[in-house]
Amino acid sequence: MPAADRIRNVALVGHRGSGKTSLNEALLFEAGVTTRLGTVADGSTVSDTDPDEKERQMSISAALSSFDWKDCQINLLDTPGDPSFVADALGALQVCESAIFVINGVMGVEVGTTRLWRRAAERDIARMLFVNMLDRERSDFFRTLEQLKDAFGPHVVATEIPIGAEHEVSGVIDLVDMRAFRQDSTQRGGFTEIEIPADHAELAATYRDRLMDEVAEVSDSLMERYLEGEEISHQEIVDALERGTNHGHIFPVVCGVAAHNLGTARLLDAIVEDLPSPVQHGPLRIDGMELAANPDGELCAYVFKTRADPFAGRVNLFRVYRGTLSHDSHVVNARAHAKERIGQLLGFRGSEVLHPETIGPGQIGAVAKLKETHADDWLLERWPMSDQVQGDGQPGALPGLALPAPVMAFAVAPKSAGDEEKMIASLRRLQEEDPVIDVHRDPQTGEEIVAGISQVHVEVLVERLRSRFGVEVSLQPPRVPYRETIRGSAKAHGRHKKQSGGRGQFGDCHIEIEPLHEDPTHPEGFQFVDHIKGGVIPSSFIPAVEKGVREAMESGVLAGYPVKDVRVTLFDGSYHSVDSSEIAFKLAGAHAMKEALRDAQPVLLEPIMLASITVPESSVGDVIGDLNSRRGRPQGMQPAGAMTEVKAEVPMAEMLSYAPDLRAITGGQGDYSMDFLRYEEVPAQLAQRIVDEAAAEHAAAHA
């Protein structure tokens, strides 16, 4: 078990298609973990092992690999770049001291990069940038470097520059040591140190000066010596670069071509020399506590990723912050307050699975078959920890992961009638793997709803249901939970009478209905008033009338949607001493309610949502125009960091397919969330269309 000061925890993050998985593969190959350089195109990479990852040629889940380089252990987390699977990227940033942002040298700064950069900045983790794909046509390292400075500030500084450009890129120049390296082959160690080419010497000197300007700012004494023209030693430069990178004072930029293993050995050196260990980065400070990397302290570990395996059960990836986790030990889940037995511990070295006896502070590992634990849980030696109790005797809060809200919803149903229970159980398992996914039954429509960040997000979930759990399902857009109500009042008479041999059935009631305005004492939107006098209906039958009324309200007279905001007064009726029964009065009440609803000016209601939409300033006008076309009512704007937040009241029916449209309007930079506000009457022309559609569905179902 390596000491915490010899560990580097590094997340590979960036926009989709920037080459993170190719870089992960090249680093593993260069470090001797693998014997061949796998590619995304032929599905032979170590980290993209799921069939759907190979088919789509993109990462869907974070993958961990641990290996040694220059007496340090590097724990490398290759993360998805597609925003649909951002939960895994955010989980990796939560447990790493460092992130390498992989940048496409052709496309430059992209949306996914800026979003993840903001999250990394919030966590104050060290950030290095690797400009990739420099062999592609139209790639340009220096143009990309300027874009990075514009996006992330002046402290973005090159520590390497490439030799050559596009198809002629052949090596890199290390600006710290002022040494050049030529790529000879894609084989491990396939590079040779050379003299800095004459046609690159002036360029290298210019960028070396810019690097030294940044390095000198790390300390006043260094700056003073630098301005006086004193020579700064190599070790002082390395130390200052490491200190500056640790907490975001310097953002080093390196370069290469991951697919051809160009620049990866230099990157491994930079990870060890420039990025911080858990000890250098400092203790995790949460709610008055400091979780220092002490192997003898009380255990505190955070679970950041869960994989749902139909055979192994849950496999949880975790980071130990303090203490030591041992095989065949017991821990406490802080959320569930439940004891868990730790069985076999797991580690990953490429595709090889390791079985360490212990995992210490700063380390990342995995464990299978915990009963209660899933992503975003804390595992402790005891609950609460001794340093977790606050002055009032209550345990302090442990931080969780802030995840985006799912916005793309579908109704899901099994293709085989007997698979519903299996489908729901399997969905719950996959929800543990991806906590962004929302799975619930809509109490109003009865549909099972699955919501994700995008259509791709939900489609991948459906594919995993099939491939892992053998459940075939179909997706449909969810139904809008319309409601019906009344605008007038009406009276109705309901009678149920049956006499055909033996004991008969008789129930008779008169009711009046009227609108029930919002009243906190009747939150369910219904009030039943008993005005029976003289015992014309025995008190034992009155609850049956109310039950019949309620059942009738479950399916309104316009389009079959539930009825709300109605006051029902029972004021008259009659009974038979022999033939009356609860069932007879229930049926009479239901009949009276249906009749009354038809005569009380029934109308259709739709849910109105409060949408909070975060977009670039340049897109605000287009977004507001689009909201107006959706019958939206903008409620105001306010700054949200580098973005603008627009709030608007919009009918839910107009927002079912909003996610792809917002992406198109904002170039993929927009986000939104919605909360239910209230119900409002549907405009007459739209209401008639909804009623006609409901009638057609009813006719088709009974054809």
C-alpha positions in Angstrom: 0.0 0.0 0.0 1.7 3.2 -1.1 2.0 6.2 1.2 -0.4 9.0 0.5 2.4 11.3 -0.6 3.3 8.9 -3.4 -0.2 8.8 -4.9 -1.6 10.9 -7.8 -5.4 10.8 -8.3 -6.2 12.1 -11.8 -9.4 12.4 -13.7 -9.3 12.6 -17.5 -12.2 15.0 -18.4 -13.3 17.0 -21.4 -15.7 17.3 -24.3 -16.9 14.3 -26.1 -14.6 13.3 -28.9 -11.5 15.0 -27.5 -9.6 11.7 -27.2 -9.8 11.0 -23.4 -10.1 7.2 -23.9 -7.3 7.2 -26.4 -5.1 9.1 -24.0 -6.0 6.7 -21.2 -5.0 3.8 -23.4 -1.7 5.4 -24.4 -0.8 6.2 -20.8 -1.5 2.6 -19.8 0.6 1.3 -22.7 3.5 3.7 -22.0 3.5 2.7 -18.3 3.7 -1.0 -19.3 0.2 -1.9 -18.0 -0.9 -3.1 -21.5 1.1 -4.8 -24.3 -0.7 -3.1 -27.2 -2.2 0.2 -28.0 -5.9 -0.3 -28.2 -8.2 2.0 -30.2 -11.7 3.2 -29.8 -12.5 2.4 -33.5 -11.9 -1.3 -33.1 -13.3 -1.6 -29.6 -10.0 -2.8 -28.0 -9.5 -0.1 -25.3 -9.2 -1.1 -21.7 -11.7 1.4 -20.4 -14.6 1.1 -22.9 -15.6 -2.6 -22.2 -19.4 -2.5 -22.3 -21.0 -3.5 -25.6 -22.9 -0.2 -25.8 -19.7 1.7 -25.4 -18.1 -0.2 -28.2 -21.1 0.1 -30.5 -21.4 3.9 -29.9 -17.6 4.4 -29.8 -17.9 6.6 -26.7 -17.4 6.3 -23.0 -20.6 5.9 -21.0 -19.1 5.0 -17.5 -16.0 6.1 -15.7 -13.2 3.5 -15.7 -10.4 3.2 -13.0 -6.9 2.0 -13.7 -4.0 2.1 -11.2 -0.3 1.8 -12.1 3.1 2.9 -11.1 5.4 5.5 -12.6 8.6 6.8 -11.1 7.9 5.5 -7.6 4.4 6.9 -7.6 1.0 5.2 -7.9 -1.2 6.9 -10.5 -5.0 6.3 -10.1 -6.4 7.3 -13.5 -10.1 7.8 -14.0 -11.2 7.9 -17.7 -14.6 9.7 -17.7 -17.4 10.1 -20.3 -17.4 13.4 -22.2 -21.0 13.2 -23.4 -23.1 15.5 -21.2 -25.7 12.7 -20.9 -23.3 10.8 -18.6 -21.9 13.7 -16.7 -22.6 12.1 -13.3 -19.5 9.9 -13.7 -17.3 12.8 -14.7 -18.5 14.8 -11.6 -18.0 11.8 -9.4 -14.4 11.5 -10.6 -13.8 15.2 -9.9 -15.2 14.7 -6.4 -12.5 12.2 -5.5 -9.4 13.4 -7.4 -6.9 16.1 -6.5 -6.2 16.7 -10.2 -7.9 16.8 -13.5 -6.3 16.6 -17.0 -8.6 18.4 -19.4 -8.2 16.8 -22.8 -8.7 19.4 -25.6 -9.3 18.6 -29.3 -6.6 20.6 -31.2 -9.0 21.1 -34.1 -12.1 22.2 -32.2 -10.4 24.0 -29.3 -12.5 25.0 -26.3 -15.9 23.2 -26.4 -19.0 23.4 -24.2 -18.3 20.3 -22.2 -14.9 21.6 -21.3 -16.1 24.9 -19.9 -18.9 23.2 -17.8 -16.5 20.7 -16.2 -13.9 23.5 -15.7 -16.4 25.4 -13.6 -17.1 22.3 -11.5 -13.3 21.6 -11.0 -12.8 25.3 -10.0 -15.5 24.9 -7.4 -13.6 22.0 -5.9 -10.3 23.8 -6.1 -8.5 21.0 -7.8 -5.3 21.2 -9.8 -5.9 21.4 -13.6 -3.6 20.5 -16.4 -4.6 20.7 -20.1 -3.5 18.2 -22.8 -4.0 19.5 -26.4 -4.6 16.4 -28.4 -5.1 15.4 -32.0 -2.3 17.7 -33.2 -1.8 15.5 -36.3 -5.3 16.3 -37.7 -5.9 18.6 -40.5 -6.6 22.2 -39.3 -5.3 21.4 -35.8 -3.4 24.3 -34.3 -1.7 24.2 -30.9 -1.1 27.9 -30.6 -4.5 29.0 -31.7 -6.0 26.5 -29.2 -3.7 27.9 -26.5 -5.0 31.4 -27.0 -8.6 30.1 -26.9 -7.8 28.4 -23.6 -6.4 31.7 -22.2 -9.5 33.5 -23.3 -11.8 30.9 -21.7 -9.9 30.2 -18.5 -7.7 33.2 -17.8 -4.1 34.4 -18.3 -2.6 31.7 -15.9 -3.1 29.1 -18.6 0.5 28.6 -19.8 2.3 26.2 -22.1 5.0 23.9 -20.5 5.4 22.2 -23.9 5.0 23.1 -27.5 4.9 20.8 -30.5 7.5 20.3 -33.2 5.8 20.6 -36.5 2.0 20.9 -37.2 -0.8 18.8 -38.6 0.4 15.7 -40.4 4.0 16.8 -39.9 3.9 17.0 -36.1 6.9 14.9 -34.9 7.7 15.6 -31.3 7.5 18.1 -28.4 9.8 20.7 -26.8 9.8 20.7 -23.0 9.9 24.4 -22.0 10.9 23.6 -18.3 14.1 21.8 -19.3 14.4 23.4 -22.8 14.9 19.9 -24.3 13.3 18.5 -27.4 12.0 15.0 -28.1 11.3 13.4 -31.4 8.7 10.7 -31.8 10.3 7.7 -33.5 7.5 5.1 -33.3 4.3 4.3 -31.5 6.1 1.7 -29.4 6.7 2.2 -25.7 9.6 4.6 -25.2 9.6 5.3 -28.9 11.1 8.8 -28.7 14.6 10.3 -28.8 16.0 13.4 -27.3 17.3 15.8 -29.9 18.5 19.4 -30.2 15.7 22.0 -30.4 15.2 22.5 -34.1 16.7 25.8 -35.3 13.4 26.9 -36.8 11.7 26.4 -33.4 14.4 27.9 -31.2 13.0 31.5 -31.2 9.4 30.3 -30.6 10.5 28.0 -27.8 12.4 30.9 -26.1 9.3 33.1 -26.4 7.0 30.6 -24.7 9.7 29.7 -22.1 9.7 33.4 -21.1 6.0 33.4 -20.7 6.2 30.2 -18.5 8.9 31.8 -16.4 6.7 34.9 -15.9 4.0 32.7 -14.4 6.3 30.5 -12.4 7.9 33.6 -10.8 4.6 34.8 -9.6 4.2 31.8 -7.2 6.4 33.5 -4.6 7.5 37.1 -3.9 11.2 36.0 -3.4 11.2 34.1 -6.7 9.7 37.1 -8.5 12.3 39.5 -7.0 15.2 37.3 -8.1 13.6 36.8 -11.5 13.2 40.5 -12.1 16.8 41.1 -11.0 17.9 38.7 -13.7 19.2 35.9 -11.4 19.2 32.4 -12.7 16.4 30.2 -11.3 17.5 26.6 -10.9 15.7 23.7 -12.5 14.5 22.4 -9.2 13.1 25.8 -8.2 11.2 25.9 -11.4 9.8 22.4 -10.9 8.8 23.2 -7.2 7.2 26.5 -8.1 5.3 24.9 -11.0 4.0 22.2 -8.7 3.0 24.7 -6.0 1.3 27.0 -8.5 -0.6 24.1 -10.1 -1.8 22.7 -6.8 -4.5 25.3 -6.1 -5.1 26.8 -9.5 -2.5 29.6 -9.7 -1.1 28.0 -12.8 -2.7 25.8 -15.5 0.0 24.0 -17.4 -0.7 23.1 -21.0 1.0 20.1 -22.6 0.5 18.5 -26.0 0.6 15.4 -28.1 -1.2 12.8 -30.2 -2.7 10.1 -27.9 -3.6 7.8 -30.8 0.0 7.6 -31.8 1.5 7.6 -28.3 3.2 11.0 -29.0 3.8 13.0 -25.8 2.4 10.5 -23.4 5.7 9.7 -21.6 6.2 13.4 -21.0 2.7 13.6 -19.7 3.3 10.8 -17.2 6.4 12.7 -16.0 4.3 15.8 -15.6 1.6 14.0 -13.6 4.2 12.9 -11.1 6.2 16.2 -11.0 3.5 18.9 -11.4 0.3 17.5 -10.0 -0.3 17.2 -6.2 -0.5 14.1 -4.0 -3.4 14.0 -1.4 -0.8 15.2 1.2 0.3 18.1 -0.9 -3.2 19.1 -1.8 -4.2 19.2 1.9 -7.0 17.7 4.0 -10.6 17.6 2.8 -12.4 20.2 4.9 -16.1 19.6 5.5 -18.4 21.1 8.0 -15.7 21.9 10.5 -13.8 18.7 10.1 -10.5 18.0 8.5 -10.0 14.6 6.8 -6.2 14.3 6.6 -4.6 11.4 4.9 -3.8 9.6 8.1 -3.7 5.8 7.8 -4.3 5.4 11.6 -7.3 7.7 11.8 -11.0 6.8 11.9 -12.0 5.4 8.6 -13.8 7.8 6.2 -14.4 6.8 2.6 -16.6 8.2 -0.1 -18.4 6.0 -2.7 -18.5 7.9 -6.0 -19.6 5.2 -8.5 -21.8 2.2 -8.5 -22.0 -0.4 -11.2 -25.1 -2.7 -11.4 -23.9 -6.2 -12.3 -26.6 -8.9 -12.7 -24.1 -11.5 -11.3 -21.8 -9.7 -8.9 -24.6 -7.3 -7.6 -23.5 -3.8 -6.8 -19.8 -3.0 -7.4 -18.9 0.3 -5.6 -15.9 2.4 -6.4 -14.7 4.5 -3.4 -12.0 6.9 -2.3 -10.5 6.6 1.2 -9.9 10.0 2.8 -8.8 8.9 6.2 -8.0 5.6 7.9 -7.5 2.2 6.3 -10.2 -0.1 4.9 -9.4 -3.8 5.3 -10.7 -7.0 3.8 -13.2 -8.8 5.9 -14.0 -5.8 8.1 -17.2 -3.9 9.1 -18.1 -0.3 8.3 -21.2 2.0 8.8 -23.1 3.6 6.0 -23.6 7.2 7.1 -26.8 7.7 5.1 -28.6 4.4 6.0 -27.0 4.1 9.4 -26.5 0.5 8.5 -23.6 -1.8 9.1 -21.9 -3.2 6.0 -19.4 -6.1 5.8 -16.5 -5.5 3.6 -15.7 -8.6 1.6 -13.0 -8.9 -1.1 -11.4 -5.5 -1.9 -10.8 -4.8 -5.6 -8.2 -2.8 -7.5 -7.8 -2.4 -11.3 -4.6 -2.4 -13.3 -5.8 -2.1 -16.9 -8.0 -5.1 -17.5 -6.4 -7.0 -14.6 -8.4 -7.2 -11.3 -6.3 -7.0 -8.2 -7.3 -8.1 -4.6 -5.5 -5.9 -2.1 -5.8 -6.7 1.6 -6.1 -3.0 2.6 -6.8 0.3 0.9 -5.4 3.3 2.7 -5.8 7.1 2.6 -5.6 8.7 -0.8 -6.3 5.4 -2.5 -9.1 4.5 -4.8 -10.5 1.0 -5.0 -13.7 -1.0 -5.2 -15.8 -3.5 -3.2 -18.7 -5.7 -4.3 -21.9 -6.9 -2.7 -22.6 -4.2 -0.2 -26.3 -4.4 0.7 -27.2 -0.7 1.4 -24.4 1.3 -0.2 -24.5 3.0 -3.6 -23.0 6.1 -5.2 -22.9 9.3 -3.1 -22.7 7.4 0.2 -20.0 7.7 2.9 -18.5 4.7 4.7 -17.3 5.3 8.2 -15.7 3.4 11.0 -18.5 4.5 13.2 -21.5 6.8 13.2 -21.1 9.6 14.0 -17.3 10.1 13.8 -15.7 11.5 16.9 -14.9 14.7 15.2 -18.2 14.9 13.4 -20.3 15.9 16.4 -21.2 19.6 16.6 -21.7 21.8 19.6 -25.3 20.8 19.9 -24.4 17.1 20.0 -25.7 16.5 16.4 -23.5 15.0 13.7 -22.3 17.4 11.1 -23.3 16.9 7.4 -21.2 15.0 5.0 -21.1 16.5 1.5 -22.9 14.9 -1.4 -22.6 15.2 -5.2 -24.6 18.0 -6.8 -26.0 16.5 -10.0 -28.0 18.0 -12.9 -31.7 17.4 -12.9 -33.1 15.0 -15.5 -35.3 16.8 -18.0 -36.0 14.3 -20.8 -38.8 12.0 -19.7 -40.4 8.9 -21.3 -43.1 6.5 -20.3 -41.6 3.0 -20.2 -43.5 -0.3 -20.5 -42.3 -4.0 -20.8 -42.9 -5.6 -24.2 -43.8 -8.9 -22.4 -46.8 -8.5 -20.1 -45.2 -10.6 -17.3 -42.0 -8.5 -17.1 -43.3 -5.5 -15.3 -41.9 -6.4 -11.8 -38.6 -7.5 -13.4 -38.5 -4.2 -15.4 -39.0 -2.1 -12.3 -36.5 -4.0 -10.2 -33.9 -3.7 -13.0 -34.5 0.0 -13.5 -33.9 0.5 -9.7 -30.6 -1.4 -10.1 -29.5 0.8 -13.0 -30.6 3.9 -11.2 -28.1 3.1 -8.5 -25.4 3.1 -11.2 -26.5 6.4 -12.6 -28.1 8.6 -9.9 -29.1 11.3 -12.5 -31.7 8.9 -13.8 -35.1 9.4 -12.3 -37.5 6.4 -12.1 -41.0 6.8 -10.7 -44.6 5.9 -11.3 -46.8 8.9 -12.2 -49.6 8.7 -9.6 -51.8 10.7 -12.0 -51.4 8.8 -15.2 -50.3 5.4 -13.8 -47.4 5.3 -16.2 -43.8 4.2 -15.2 -41.6 7.2 -16.0 -37.9 7.2 -16.8 -36.2 10.6 -17.1 -32.7 11.4 -18.0 -30.6 14.3 -19.3 -31.2 13.5 -23.0 -32.8 10.9 -25.3 -29.4 9.2 -25.7 -29.2 8.9 -21.9 -32.5 7.1 -21.7 -31.8 4.9 -24.8 -28.6 3.7 -23.2 -30.6 2.8 -20.1 -33.0 0.8 -22.3 -30.2 -1.0 -24.0 -28.7 -2.0 -20.7 -32.0 -3.3 -19.5 -32.0 -5.6 -22.5 -28.3 -6.7 -22.5 -27.8 -7.0 -18.7 -31.2 -8.0 -17.4 -33.0 -9.5 -20.4 -35.9 -7.0 -20.2 -37.2 -5.6 -23.5 -39.2 -2.3 -23.1 -40.8 0.3 -25.3 -40.6 4.1 -24.8 -43.4 6.6 -25.3 -43.5 10.3 -24.6 -45.2 10.6 -21.1 -48.8 11.8 -20.9 -49.4 15.3 -19.6 -51.3 15.0 -16.3 -54.2 17.1 -17.3 -57.1 17.7 -14.9 -60.7 18.7 -15.2 -62.7 21.1 -13.0 -66.0 23.1 -13.2 -66.7 26.7 -13.6 -70.4 26.6 -12.6 -72.7 24.8 -10.2 -75.3 22.1 -10.9 -77.7 19.8 -9.1 -78.2 16.1 -10.0 -80.2 13.1 -8.9 -78.6 9.7 -8.7 -80.7 6.5 -8.2 -79.6 2.9 -8.2 -82.5 0.4 -8.2 -82.4 -3.2 -9.1 -85.2 -5.7 -8.4 -84.8 -9.1 -10.1 -85.5 -11.9 -7.7 -84.2 -12.2 -4.2 -83.1 -9.1 -2.3 -83.0 -6.0 -4.3 -80.7 -3.0 -4.4 -81.8 0.6 -3.7 -79.9 3.8 -3.2 -81.1 7.4 -3.9 -79.4 10.7 -3.5 -79.5 14.4 -4.5 -76.3 16.4 -4.7 -75.2 19.9 -5.6 -71.7 20.7 -6.9 -69.9 24.0 -7.2 -66.3 25.2 -7.7 -64.0 24.9 -4.7 -61.4 27.7 -4.7 -57.9 27.0 -3.4 -58.2 26.3 0.3 -55.3 25.1 2.4 -57.8 23.1 4.6 -58.6 21.0 1.5 -55.3 20.4 -0.2 -56.6 17.5 -2.3 -59.0 19.9 -4.1 -62.2 18.2 -2.8 -64.8 18.9 -0.1 -67.8 16.7 0.8 -70.6 18.4 2.8 -73.3 16.4 4.5 -76.6 18.4 4.7 -78.9 15.4 5.2 -81.7 16.2 7.6 -84.4 14.0 9.2 -82.5 10.8 8.4 -83.7 10.6 4.8 -80.5 8.8 4.2 -79.1 6.9 7.3 -75.8 8.1 8.4 -74.3 4.7 7.8 -74.8 5.1 4.1 -73.5 8.6 3.7 -69.7 7.6 3.5 -70.8 5.3 0.6 -72.2 8.2 -1.3 -68.9 10.1 -0.8 -67.0 7.1 -2.0 -69.0 6.9 -5.2 -68.5 10.6 -5.8 -64.8 10.3 -5.3 -64.6 7.3 -7.7 -66.6 9.3 -10.4 -64.0 12.2 -10.0 -61.2 9.9 -11.0 -62.4 10.1 -14.6 -63.9 13.3 -15.8 -66.6 13.8 -18.4 -64.5 15.8 -20.9 -61.5 13.6 -21.6 -61.4 11.1 -18.7 -58.9 13.1 -16.6 -59.2 13.3 -12.8 -61.4 16.1 -11.5 -60.2 18.6 -8.9 -61.4 21.7 -7.0 -65.0 20.7 -6.4 -67.3 21.0 -3.4 -70.1 18.4 -3.3 -73.1 18.8 -1.0 -75.4 15.9 -0.3 -78.8 17.4 0.6 -81.5 14.9 0.0 -82.3 11.3 -0.9 -84.2 8.2 0.2 -83.7 4.6 1.2 -85.4 1.3 1.5 -85.3 -0.5 4.9 -84.6 -3.8 3.3 -83.0 -3.3 -0.2 -80.6 -0.3 0.6 -76.9 -1.1 0.9 -73.6 0.6 0.9 -72.9 -0.6 -2.7 -76.2 0.8 -3.9 -75.6 4.2 -2.4 -72.0 4.2 -3.8 -73.3 3.6 -7.3 -76.0 6.2 -6.8 -73.4 8.8 -5.7 -71.2 8.0 -8.7 -74.2 8.4 -11.1 -75.2 11.7 -9.6 -71.7 13.1 -9.8 -71.3 12.2 -13.5 -74.6 13.9 -14.3 -73.7 17.0 -12.2 -70.3 17.4 -13.9 -71.8 17.5 -17.3 -74.1 20.4 -16.3 -71.5 22.5 -14.3 -69.5 23.9 -17.2 -66.6 21.5 -17.1 -63.2 22.7 -18.3 -59.8 21.2 -18.9 -56.8 22.2 -16.8 -53.0 21.9 -17.6 -50.0 21.9 -15.4 -47.9 25.1 -15.5 -44.2 24.8 -14.7 -41.7 27.3 -13.5 -38.7 26.8 -15.9 -35.2 28.0 -14.9 -33.1 28.1 -18.0 -29.3 28.9 -17.9 -27.9 30.1 -21.2 -25.1 32.2 -22.6 -25.9 35.9 -22.8 -25.8 35.8 -26.6 -28.7 33.3 -26.6 -31.1 35.1 -24.3 -33.1 36.7 -27.0 -33.6 33.5 -29.0 -34.5 31.6 -25.9 -37.1 34.1 -24.8 -38.6 34.2 -28.3 -38.8 30.4 -28.3 -40.5 30.4 -24.9 -43.1 32.9 -26.2 -43.8 30.5 -29.0 -44.5 27.8 -26.4 -47.1 30.0 -24.6 -44.5 30.8 -22.0 -44.5 33.9 -19.8 -40.9 35.1 -19.0 -40.6 36.1 -15.3 -37.2 37.8 -15.4 -33.5 37.2 -15.8 -30.5 37.3 -13.5 -26.7 36.7 -13.9 -25.5 33.1 -13.1 -21.8 33.3 -13.2 -20.7 33.6 -16.8 -24.2 32.7 -17.9 -27.7 34.2 -17.6 -30.6 32.5 -15.9 -34.1 33.1 -17.5 -37.2 32.2 -15.5 -40.5 31.6 -17.2 -43.9 30.1 -16.5 -44.6 27.5 -19.3 -47.3 24.8 -19.8 -45.8 21.4 -19.3 -47.3 20.2 -22.6 -45.0 22.7 -24.4 -41.8 21.5 -22.6 -41.9 17.7 -23.3 -39.4 18.0 -26.1 -37.6 21.1 -25.0 -34.1 19.6 -24.3 -33.0 19.0 -27.9 -34.5 22.4 -29.0 -32.6 24.2 -26.2 -29.4 22.5 -27.2 -29.9 23.6 -30.8 -30.6 27.2 -29.8 -27.6 27.5 -27.5 -25.1 25.4 -29.3 -25.3 22.8 -26.5 -24.5 25.3 -23.7 -28.0 25.7 -22.2 -29.4 23.9 -19.1 -32.8 23.9 -17.6 -34.8 22.6 -14.7 -38.6 22.7 -14.0 -40.8 22.8 -11.0 -44.6 22.5 -10.8 -46.4 25.7 -10.0 -50.2 25.3 -10.5 -53.0 24.3 -12.9 -54.5 26.7 -15.3 -57.4 26.4 -17.8 -56.4 25.1 -21.3 -57.2 27.6 -24.1 -60.5 26.5 -25.8 -59.0 25.6 -29.2 -56.3 23.4 -27.6 -58.8 21.9 -25.1 -61.0 20.6 -28.0 -58.0 18.9 -29.6 -57.1 17.2 -26.4 -60.7 16.1 -25.9 -60.8 14.7 -29.5 -57.6 12.8 -29.0 -58.8 11.3 -25.8 -62.0 10.2 -27.5 -60.0 8.6 -30.3 -57.8 6.7 -27.9 -60.9 5.5 -26.0 -62.5 4.3 -29.2 -59.3 2.5 -30.4 -59.0 0.8 -27.0 -62.5 -0.6 -27.2 -62.5 -1.4 -30.9 
